[in-house]
Amino acid sequence: MHIPDGFLDAKTWITTTAVSAGAVTYSIRHAKLALEPKRVPLIALVGAFVFAAQMINFPIAGATSGHFLGGTMVSILFGPWIGTIVMTAVLLVQAVVYQDGGITALGANVLCTGFIGCFVGYGSYMLGIKLLKGKGRAIFAWMSAWLSIVAASAGVAILLALSGTFNLATALTAMVGWHMLIGIGEGFITMLVTGYLMERNTAMTGGGVGHERLSRNRA
């Protein structure tokens, strides 16, 4: 889902850069309220896994590329603010070091893959958990991961259409259609990884994995 340079017009990439910069700045400030030093090694480990998984890209006709996202997995484990920061760091290294995603399009990639992906996934997961009072975590992890990658791909398609790169129907068909399939695998990976860490209570101390605690701090 990395947008290369040249796929967005100036007004779109400048606007998304400004919006993403504000979102990341706020995420950093907010994450400090909940971040515990003992969690940093596991956050780094999960971030490294997301980085490696995202490096496996394949082209999508009429759009950009498809790959594993990972934002929901990180957000379920550590909260969406930390999720956004991790995804931003991953995208930054990929763009600067590996030329995977454009420099001018970095803000758009952060907005779609990071912010939208993390918050849609986390929000849908927490909504499901609250509705069923903590039951069905595995299925909600799968569903929220699938929904997050579809939402992020729709965001990319809209930005491509706004830039005049492709018409909206072509971009949506290519991006959303393919990522609905990719989301199946994304859902299973998210379900397995979060389930493994939750079961062993290794993600963080006090309250399991951390999304409940982050929610309390945020309130």
Secondary structure, DSSP 8 states (H G I E B T S, - for coil): ----TTSS-HHHHHHHHHHHHHHHHHHHHHHTTT--GGGHHHHHHHHHHHHHHHT--EE-TTS-EE----HHHHHHHH-HHHHHHHHHHHHHHHHHHH--S-STTHHHHIIIIIIIHHHHHHHHHHHHHHHTTT--HHHHHHHHHHHHHHHHHHHHHHHHHHTTSS-HHHHHHHHHHHHHHHHHHHHHHHHHHHHHHHHHT-S-SSSTTSHHHHHHHH-
